[in-house]
Amino acid sequence: MAQSAIMNTAVGRYIGGSLTEKRTEDMDGRPIPADKQQYEIGIAFRKDDPKLPAWFQGVAGHAWTEFARDPAAQQKIGTAAQYFPTYADQYQAQYQKSVLDGFSWKISDGDKPNRQGQVNEHTRGHWVVYFKSSFPIRCANQQNAEIPADQIKRGYFVDVAHTVAGNGEVGDRAGVYLNPQFVRLIAYGEEIRGGVSANEAFANAPVPSQLPPGASAMPIASNPAAIPQAAPQPQQPGFPVPQMPQPGFPAPQAQQPGFPAPNAGVQAPGMTTAPSPAYPGAPNPSNPAPGFPPQAAPVAPGPGAPAAFPGGNAPSPTGFPGNGVPPHPTFANGPGYPGT
């Protein structure tokens, strides 16, 4: 059967089916063969939407052409075009049947109960239109840019660009296919999730008044004693535990056994003698060993120059922060620190 030109629906709410998964079971729960499976979505349109009549006239007009050789089908199409959707309720009250009966329009009355005798809370006051496709349904945003189908959730508001085609059947099986070309996201709504609601699930199961042993109506605080504490680090005999430097403060300097304190040999006010070496055998800055040039005085870093180590502006001769005192092998060869 021939496809119609593209038609555009009013804005409706996406309330059923899936844009990303094919339907695998029919309405009776029977499996659908893989070669017959399709993507199917249901869009609910308000019964009083002013754009709904013009849209249906377009669908009915193409159906009339498709079934030009089936007078019985054309009679049903003409009756529906005359009464649906504006006078559908009056027609049903007068003739005790739906104006859509006898022809497969892929439209259902959202105010009627389903096979379980229930009315879907999301379809009250709506006509639900079903679109099917054997191919993945393409989706777009308000700027008509294509988006992944999983970005449109059930409960969101959309409009659909689709075509119409006759199904080639006769009698009460005659009808049309509504083939979606694009589903466009118009606005967000409360997401509809599958299954029953919590109120429906626990309607006959109130919260018990008596709780089992060990249960509490209030949250139970954690026991601090049960929280495992970090084991203390063993300290090497005769050596202090190293302290990690804090940001913005110089690293603490450990004093090695048998060596004077870092400020030993500092010249007191009024003294004219040269300062003594920092440790036995260290070169004297004012009296270097023969063959070695005098040590250059430290140069302050220029503006913006980064400090080589926390609290210092240049690395010491040993490669460790501090005053040039070589670290004990325990520190130099022990567990690695950043940069060692």
BASEBA-76812 format. One record per residue (C-alpha): residue number from 1; x, z, y. Coordinates in steps of 0.5 Angstrom, whole numbers, plus 500, padded with zeros to 3 digits. Each point is the difference from the previous one (the first is absolute). Example, Ala and Ser with C-alpha at 12.3 -4.5 7.8 and 13.67 -1.06 7.14 Angstrom:
BEGIN
     n     u     w     v
     1   525   516   491
     2   502   498   507
END
This chain:
BEGIN
     n     u     w     v
     1   500   500   500
     2   502   499   507
     3   503   505   505
     4   497   501   506
     5   504   500   507
     6   503   507   502
     7   495   505   502
     8   501   507   503
     9   496   506   499
    10   498   506   505
    11   505   506   499
    12   498   504   494
    13   503   506   496
    14   504   499   494
    15   497   505   495
    16   502   497   493
    17   504   496   496
    18   507   499   501
    19   505   495   504
    20   506   501   496
    21   497   500   492
    22   495   496   496
    23   494   503   497
    24   501   501   493
    25   493   503   498
    26   493   497   501
    27   494   505   503
    28   499   502   493
    29   507   502   499
    30   502   494   495
    31   507   497   501
    32   500   494   503
    33   505   494   497
    34   506   500   504
    35   499   492   502
    36   493   503   503
    37   503   505   504
    38   499   500   507
    39   501   504   507
    40   494   502   502
    41   498   504   506
    42   494   503   503
    43   498   500   508
    44   495   504   503
    45   496   497   506
    46   495   504   504
    47   493   497   499
    48   499   500   507
    49   506   496   502
    50   498   495   505
    51   505   495   497
    52   498   501   493
    53   494   495   500
    54   504   494   503
    55   505   501   495
    56   495   500   494
    57   497   493   503
    58   507   497   499
    59   500   503   493
    60   493   497   498
    61   501   494   503
    62   506   498   496
    63   496   503   494
    64   495   495   501
    65   504   494   500
    66   504   502   494
    67   493   501   496
    68   497   493   503
    69   498   498   493
    70   497   507   498
    71   493   501   503
    72   499   507   497
    73   507   502   503
    74   498   497   507
    75   493   504   500
    76   504   506   499
    77   505   498   505
    78   495   499   506
    79   496   506   499
    80   506   504   500
    81   502   496   507
    82   494   502   503
    83   499   507   498
    84   508   503   500
    85   502   504   503
    86   495   501   505
    87   494   501   496
    88   503   501   494
    89   496   507   499
    90   493   498   502
    91   501   494   495
    92   502   505   495
    93   494   505   502
    94   495   494   499
    95   502   497   494
    96   503   506   496
    97   507   496   499
    98   506   499   504
    99   501   493   504
   100   506   499   497
   101   498   500   493
   102   500   494   495
   103   507   498   503
   104   507   502   500
   105   502   501   507
   106   505   506   499
   107   496   504   504
   108   497   507   499
   109   496   505   503
   110   504   506   502
   111   494   505   500
   112   498   499   493
   113   502   504   495
   114   505   498   495
   115   500   500   492
   116   501   507   500
   117   494   501   505
   118   505   502   506
   119   500   497   507
   120   508   499   502
   121   501   504   506
   122   504   495   503
   123   495   494   499
   124   493   504   503
   125   497   495   506
   126   505   494   498
   127   500   494   496
   128   506   499   496
   129   503   493   499
   130   505   499   494
   131   506   495   501
   132   504   498   494
   133   506   496   499
   134   505   498   494
   135   506   500   505
   136   502   506   504
   137   496   501   506
   138   504   499   506
   139   500   505   506
   140   501   500   507
   141   500   505   506
   142   497   499   507
   143   505   495   502
   144   499   496   494
   145   507   501   498
   146   500   501   492
   147   501   507   497
   148   500   503   493
   149   494   501   497
   150   501   507   498
   151   500   502   508
   152   492   499   500
   153   497   506   496
   154   493   501   498
   155   496   503   506
   156   504   496   505
   157   496   495   504
   158   501   492   499
   159   497   493   501
   160   501   495   495
   161   501   492   501
   162   497   497   493
   163   497   494   497
   164   494   499   496
   165   499   496   494
   166   494   499   495
   167   502   503   493
   168   497   494   496
   169   495   504   497
   170   492   499   499
   171   494   504   500
   172   501   508   501
   173   507   499   499
   174   501   495   506
   175   504   503   506
   176   506   499   505
   177   507   503   500
   178   503   503   506
   179   507   498   500
   180   505   504   505
   181   505   497   503
   182   502   506   505
   183   498   507   501
   184   502   502   507
   185   501   507   502
   186   496   502   506
   187   500   508   500
   188   501   506   496
   189   495   504   496
   190   500   506   496
   191   504   498   493
   192   495   500   494
   193   503   502   494
   194   498   499   493
   195   496   505   496
   196   495   505   502
   197   501   505   506
   198   502   507   499
   199   493   502   501
   200   497   496   495
   201   506   502   495
   202   498   507   501
   203   493   500   501
   204   498   504   494
   205   507   504   500
   206   500   506   505
   207   506   503   502
   208   501   506   495
   209   499   507   503
   210   505   503   495
   211   507   498   499
   212   504   500   494
   213   506   505   499
   214   506   498   505
   215   496   496   504
   216   499   502   508
   217   495   498   505
   218   506   500   505
   219   507   497   500
   220   505   504   496
   221   507   501   504
   222   506   498   497
   223   505   506   498
   224   506   499   504
   225   504   504   494
   226   498   494   495
   227   504   495   505
   228   507   499   497
   229   505   502   505
   230   507   496   500
   231   506   503   497
   232   505   503   504
   233   506   496   501
   234   507   503   496
   235   505   502   505
   236   507   498   499
   237   505   506   499
   238   503   502   507
   239   497   494   503
   240   494   500   505
   241   494   496   499
   242   500   494   504
   243   495   499   505
   244   496   494   502
   245   501   498   507
   246   493   500   504
   247   499   494   505
   248   503   501   507
   249   505   506   497
   250   507   499   498
   251   501   501   493
   252   503   507   498
   253   507   500   499
   254   503   504   493
   255   506   504   501
   256   505   499   494
   257   503   506   497
   258   507   501   502
   259   499   496   507
   260   499   503   507
   261   494   499   503
   262   498   494   504
   263   502   503   507
   264   507   503   497
   265   505   498   505
   266   496   498   506
   267   504   502   506
   268   497   506   504
   269   500   499   508
   270   506   500   503
   271   505   499   494
   272   504   494   501
   273   503   499   493
   274   497   494   495
   275   495   502   496
   276   501   502   492
   277   498   495   495
   278   493   501   497
   279   503   501   493
   280   507   500   497
   281   504   494   500
   282   495   496   505
   283   503   496   505
   284   500   503   507
   285   497   495   505
   286   505   502   505
   287   506   499   495
   288   499   495   495
   289   504   499   494
   290   506   495   501
   291   498   493   499
   292   493   501   502
   293   496   499   506
   294   497   505   504
   295   493   501   498
   296   495   497   505
   297   495   505   504
   298   493   499   498
   299   496   495   504
   300   493   502   501
   301   495   495   498
   302   497   495   505
   303   493   500   502
   304   495   499   494
   305   505   500   495
   306   498   503   494
   307   503   507   497
   308   504   498   493
   309   497   507   497
   310   495   505   502
   311   503   504   506
   312   506   495   501
   313   502   494   503
   314   505   497   495
   315   502   502   493
   316   506   504   498
   317   506   498   497
   318   498   503   493
   319   493   496   501
   320   496   506   500
   321   497   503   506
   322   503   506   503
   323   507   501   504
   324   504   497   495
   325   501   505   495
   326   500   497   493
   327   494   502   496
   328   501   504   493
   329   500   495   494
   330   494   503   498
   331   496   497   506
   332   504   494   500
   333   499   498   493
   334   493   504   498
   335   493   498   500
   336   500   494   505
   337   497   500   507
   338   498   494   504
   339   505   496   502
   340   505   503   495
END
